[in-house]
Amino acid sequence: MFPEQPSPPPLAPGQIQVWVANLSDWKNRLAEFRAVLTPLELKRLDRYKIQEKKQEFTLSRGLLRLLLSAYLKREPSKLEFPVSPDGKPYLQDSSISFNISHSGGLFLAGFSLFQNMGVDVQEVYPITARPQVIQSYFSDAEKEYLEKRPGGLDAFFSLWTAKESYLKARGKGFRLSSKDFSALPEGTSPESYMIYYRSECVQGWSIAALEVGVGYKAAVAAEGQVREIQLSYLQPVSIPGGE
Ligand SMILES: CC(C)(COP(=O)(O)OP(=O)(O)OC[C@H]1O[C@@H](n2cnc3c(N)ncnc32)[C@H](O)[C@@H]1OP(=O)(O)O)[C@@H](O)C(=O)NCCC(=O)NCCS
């Protein structure tokens, strides 16, 4: 059904395979993606009132199903992933963990053997509510870090994605207060981050920035030592006679 079914190499311990897709590239496959959604997903789709949101959900779920079917060698429509009490989808009968994120038309999906892993992508845009977001969600140490980078939209979104990838890896979402911990760059350039609770460094986590494209910031977090991150782009193949 999907000619672009990828064939990822088997996941190695310590490795994270990240897939990136531009949702607009996949627009003419909407009907096929809709056809692999479960009744529960179709119900959720029905609840979205805005057409763009419907499309985003269908495409991102479809891509997730396409990728998971490649890892698990099962039909996309037959895959079940329950959600944790905090809303994080997971696989019940596999050691593979996955997490997805979408923003500004870009889709990101991470797969690994880490038990706790999360990804986040954010479109960089001149957000007017930046001072309020910083005030509400960032710790004092992060505020201090950002104050030294005035006008630093890139620094703001880089920190946001690092922080949110950690929140998503923990799977707690808003139940974990984002002001209680800090994600701060490990060195001078924000390629990898350390987590601090107050001034105590939390050991055992790896958080890395991902280069996913101009105008976006992204990060991946995992509990354990990440040895390798493989980044691949997922593109539709053109179908003869198709649009
Ligand atoms: C769920 C949450 C983590 C996702 O945030 P988001 O940026 O709106 O959305 P993303 O596109 O990155 O991720 C959405 C996907 O994450 C997954 N997800 C849902 N709940 C999750 C959870 N508790 N943990 C990890 N992943 C989760 C789902 O697959 C979801 O996809 P779906 O909506 O298509 O089902 C968000 O509700 C949340 O609690 N965020 C914390 C926000 C915060 O404090 N931000 C301040 C700046 S750091």
The ligand as an SDF file (V2000), in Angstrom:
LIG
                    3D

 48 50  0  0  0  0  0  0  0  0999 V2000
    2.1270   16.2080   25.3370 C   0  0  0  0  0  0  0  0  0  0  0  0
    3.0720   17.3410   25.3390 C   0  0  0  0  0  0  0  0  0  0  0  0
    4.3350   16.8610   26.0020 C   0  0  0  0  0  0  0  0  0  0  0  0
    3.3220   17.6400   23.8440 C   0  0  0  0  0  0  0  0  0  0  0  0
    3.6350   18.8790   23.5470 O   0  0  0  0  0  0  0  0  0  0  0  0
    3.4860   19.5970   22.1230 P   0  0  0  0  0  0  0  0  0  0  0  0
    4.7220   20.4090   21.9240 O   0  0  0  0  0  0  0  0  0  0  0  0
    2.1860   20.2710   22.0580 O   0  0  0  0  0  0  0  0  0  0  0  0
    3.3760   18.4880   21.0140 O   0  0  0  0  0  0  0  0  0  0  0  0
    4.4400   17.6560   20.1650 P   0  0  0  0  0  0  0  0  0  0  0  0
    4.0670   17.8460   18.7660 O   0  0  0  0  0  0  0  0  0  0  0  0
    5.8440   17.9020   20.5320 O   0  0  0  0  0  0  0  0  0  0  0  0
    4.1220   16.1520   20.6080 O   0  0  0  0  0  0  0  0  0  0  0  0
    2.8710   15.5880   20.4610 C   0  0  0  0  0  0  0  0  0  0  0  0
    3.0140   14.0870   20.5620 C   0  0  0  0  0  0  0  0  0  0  0  0
    3.6610   13.7150   21.7770 O   0  0  0  0  0  0  0  0  0  0  0  0
    3.1220   12.4670   22.2220 C   0  0  0  0  0  0  0  0  0  0  0  0
    2.7370   12.6420   23.6180 N   0  0  0  0  0  0  0  0  0  0  0  0
    1.5190   12.9240   24.1490 C   0  0  0  0  0  0  0  0  0  0  0  0
    1.5970   12.9740   25.4990 N   0  0  0  0  0  0  0  0  0  0  0  0
    2.8820   12.7150   25.8250 C   0  0  0  0  0  0  0  0  0  0  0  0
    3.5640   12.6330   27.0580 C   0  0  0  0  0  0  0  0  0  0  0  0
    2.9730   12.8060   28.2250 N   0  0  0  0  0  0  0  0  0  0  0  0
    4.8870   12.3580   27.0160 N   0  0  0  0  0  0  0  0  0  0  0  0
    5.5210   12.1670   25.8480 C   0  0  0  0  0  0  0  0  0  0  0  0
    4.9110   12.2330   24.6440 N   0  0  0  0  0  0  0  0  0  0  0  0
    3.6110   12.5140   24.6340 C   0  0  0  0  0  0  0  0  0  0  0  0
    1.9630   12.1110   21.3020 C   0  0  0  0  0  0  0  0  0  0  0  0
    2.4020   11.1460   20.3760 O   0  0  0  0  0  0  0  0  0  0  0  0
    1.6650   13.4170   20.6130 C   0  0  0  0  0  0  0  0  0  0  0  0
    1.2320   13.2300   19.2890 O   0  0  0  0  0  0  0  0  0  0  0  0
   -0.3060   13.2970   18.9240 P   0  0  0  0  0  0  0  0  0  0  0  0
   -0.8340   14.5590   19.5310 O   0  0  0  0  0  0  0  0  0  0  0  0
   -0.3270   13.2890   17.4530 O   0  0  0  0  0  0  0  0  0  0  0  0
   -0.9100   12.0930   19.5510 O   0  0  0  0  0  0  0  0  0  0  0  0
    2.4780   18.6080   26.0030 C   0  0  0  0  0  0  0  0  0  0  0  0
    1.1240   18.4740   26.1690 O   0  0  0  0  0  0  0  0  0  0  0  0
    3.0980   18.9870   27.2900 C   0  0  0  0  0  0  0  0  0  0  0  0
    2.6580   18.6120   28.3630 O   0  0  0  0  0  0  0  0  0  0  0  0
    4.1610   19.7910   27.1910 N   0  0  0  0  0  0  0  0  0  0  0  0
    4.9020   20.3330   28.2830 C   0  0  0  0  0  0  0  0  0  0  0  0
    4.9610   21.7220   27.8410 C   0  0  0  0  0  0  0  0  0  0  0  0
    5.8270   22.6660   28.5890 C   0  0  0  0  0  0  0  0  0  0  0  0
    5.9340   22.7360   29.7950 O   0  0  0  0  0  0  0  0  0  0  0  0
    6.4310   23.4940   27.7230 N   0  0  0  0  0  0  0  0  0  0  0  0
    7.1570   24.6360   28.1270 C   0  0  0  0  0  0  0  0  0  0  0  0
    8.3490   24.8850   27.3150 C   0  0  0  0  0  0  0  0  0  0  0  0
    9.5700   23.7370   27.7630 S   0  0  0  0  0  0  0  0  0  0  0  0
  1  2  1  0
  2  3  1  0
  2  4  1  0
  2 36  1  0
  4  5  1  0
  5  6  1  0
  6  7  2  0
  6  8  1  0
  6  9  1  0
  9 10  1  0
 10 11  2  0
 10 12  1  0
 10 13  1  0
 13 14  1  0
 14 15  1  0
 15 16  1  0
 15 30  1  0
 16 17  1  0
 17 18  1  0
 17 28  1  0
 18 19  1  0
 18 27  1  0
 19 20  2  0
 20 21  1  0
 21 22  1  0
 21 27  2  0
 22 23  1  0
 22 24  2  0
 24 25  1  0
 25 26  2  0
 26 27  1  0
 28 29  1  0
 28 30  1  0
 30 31  1  0
 31 32  1  0
 32 33  2  0
 32 34  1  0
 32 35  1  0
 36 37  1  0
 36 38  1  0
 38 39  2  0
 38 40  1  0
 40 41  1  0
 41 42  1  0
 42 43  1  0
 43 44  2  0
 43 45  1  0
 45 46  1  0
 46 47  1  0
 47 48  1  0
M  END
$$$$
